[in-house]
Amino acid sequence: MIFDTHLHLVDRGRLSYPWLAEAPALNRDWTYAEYEATARRIGITDVLHMEVDVAQTDIDAETAFIAELIARPGSLLRGAISAARPESADFAAWLERIDPAVVKGVRRVLHVVPDDISQTSVFRENIRRLGQAGLPFDMCLLARQLPLGAALADTAPDTALVLDHCGVPDIAGGAFTEWAAAISDLARRPNVSLKLSGITAYTGGNWTLKTLRPWVDHVLDSFGPDRMVWGSDSPVCTLHSNLAEWVCASHDLLSGCTPDERAAIFHRNARRIWRIAG
């Protein structure tokens, strides 16, 4: 059983994705049907859709799009991690009107905005609101921004925070030491979990299991199996691998864990963090 906590779907005829113009390798439609065909073959049983940084005016439309897919008979989708603007004074009103049957969490990509946005009083108060609503917040930060994540965790101790993509390490550049220290520091915050996702995209393409192992071993040592979840980051994972390769690599990289620990990382923790019935 694998719970994929990080699937992106793209429908350019329905929604606007301004950033795709600068990402030609990803600039096409990525459909649920295409993903599902492979996912079922390799053991993925449950999925959360991760927002795809659509134009701000399309945020609610993206949620409606995913709600339709969730409602399909036999769908693997269990909910959406919605885009939002916690820096906005309108956030509280937005939070009041979302459908909790669909929206299971929230993300604001923080490496596309000025660093100080996540440090404002409005942003921090709205992240605390998420905790009060029982909704986790996915932190998408570059490695240099990991201290910002630690500061946010300290100001919202009752909100579950999930660090995406192992903190976007520069694996290709071998920038291990500073990243590792920042990961260890962030892991001291008990309200933060880590998502094992997307890291093949940071390898430059010439990777093997040996390339990835030190980075995965470090996050496992820092957070432990009870505060880690798994995500495909599909289709971004296709930049330097594919969905099946990432699943296979993940099984090997976690082979030193006990069966119970692997079950926690691959599916049990996701159900707990995002409150998904088993």
Salt bridges, closest charged atoms under 4 A:
ASP29 OD1 - ARG12 NE 2.94
GLU34 OE2 - ARG28 NH2 2.90
GLU36 OE2 - ARG40 NE 2.92
ASP46 OD1 - ARG78 NE 2.70
ASP46 OD2 - ARG271 NH2 2.89
GLU51 OE2 - ARG107 NE 2.80
ASP60 OD2 - ARG97 NH1 2.83
GLU68 OE2 - ARG14 NH2 2.72
GLU87 OE2 - ARG108 NH2 2.65
ASP115 OD2 - ARG144 NH1 2.71
GLU125 OE1 - ARG128 NH2 3.04
ASP138 OD2 - LYS195 NZ 2.80
ASP154 OD1 - ARG189 NE 3.01
ASP164 OD2 - ARG107 NH1 3.11
ASP164 OD1 - LYS195 NZ 3.64
ASP185 OD1 - ARG188 NH1 3.05
ASP185 OD2 - ARG189 NH1 3.07
ASP233 OD1 - HIS6 NE2 3.66
ASP233 OD1 - HIS8 NE2 3.16
ASP233 OD2 - HIS165 NE2 3.82
ASP252 OD1 - ARG213 NH2 2.65
ASP260 OD1 - ARG268 NH1 3.16
